[in-house]
Amino acid sequence: DPSGTFVQLRLALAQTACRKRAPQRHCRVLESRRKPICLACYKFDTSDVPKVLDKYHNCGPSHHLAAKEIRQRDEAECRAVEEAGKGGDTLYLPGMFAFSRGLPA
């Protein structure tokens, strides 16, 4: 893609029996715990030192009742990130412009 590199990561997290202060290589996964699914999308430009054009990340529990809606929202957000930097010569990033409403005279 000439506008940059798009990366999408989907991670399944699991709680383990290992302690933070004494990390081990092989940790037992606690089966009865929540296992959130994380989605992260990043769009980098094509410069020598890549900059992040746009990003989105969300970690939600896999057993959530509205999992389908969350998945659809995640897909839409990642599509928007993938489109960052395309179309036109100017780059728009969220927060670049601010608008305020004037007070009546």
N, C-alpha and C positions, 0 to 999 in steps of 0.2 A: 504494500500500500504506500503510495507516494506521500501521504499525509503523516505517516508514522507507523509505529509498531503497536498492535493491540495484543494484550495478554489477558487471558481469563483463567482463573484458578478456582477449583472447587475442592474444598477440604472437608473431611469428616473428622471431627475432634472426638476424643474419648478421654474420660478421666481415668487416671491410673492410680495404683497404690503407692507409687514412689513419692518420696518427700522432695520438696523443692531444694532443701539445703544439702541433701546427699543424693545427687542424681545417679542413676544406675542405667546400664545399657538395656536390660531386659526387665520391663515393668509389667505387672499383671494389670489388665484392663478390668475396671469395675463394671460388671455387666448391668447392674441395676441402676446406673446413673444415666442422666441425660446425655445425648450425643448430638450436639449441634452440628449443622451443616453450614459451612461458611463459603461464601462466594465473593471473589474479589476480581475486579476488572480494572485494568490500567491501560492508558494510551500514552505512549512516549513519542516525542518528535524525532526527527531524523538527524539531529545535529551530532557533532562528535561527542559531546557530553549530553546524553539524552535528558530532557526535562519532561516531567509529567504534565501532559496537556489536560487530562481529566482522569478521575478515578471514582470508583464506587466499591464499597465493601459492606457486607451484611452477614452476620452470624445469627441464624435462627434455629430454634430447636426442631429436630426432625419429626417430633410427635405432635407438633402444633396443629390445631384444628383447621386453621386457614392456610395450610401449607401450599395448596394450589395457588391461592391468591399471592402469597409471598413469592413463589417461584415465578409467576407471571410478571410481578413487579420487578424482580431481580433481572429477568430477561430483558425487559423494556429499558431498565437503567443501564444495563451493559451495552445494549444497542446504541443508546445515546452516547455512551463513553466511546464506543467504536467509531462513531461519526465525528468525534471531536477533531478539529483541524481541517475538515473537508469543506469544500465549497467556499469560494471567495478567497481574497488575498488577506483579509483581516481575520485574526483569531479572537474568538469570543470565549472568555472563561467566566464561570459563575462568580458574581461579586465584582466584576470589572466596572460595572456602571451602577450608579445609585440614583434613584429618582425620589423626589419629595413633592408633596402637594403644597402649593403656595397658599398663604392665608388670604382670606378675602380682604379687599381694601376698604 
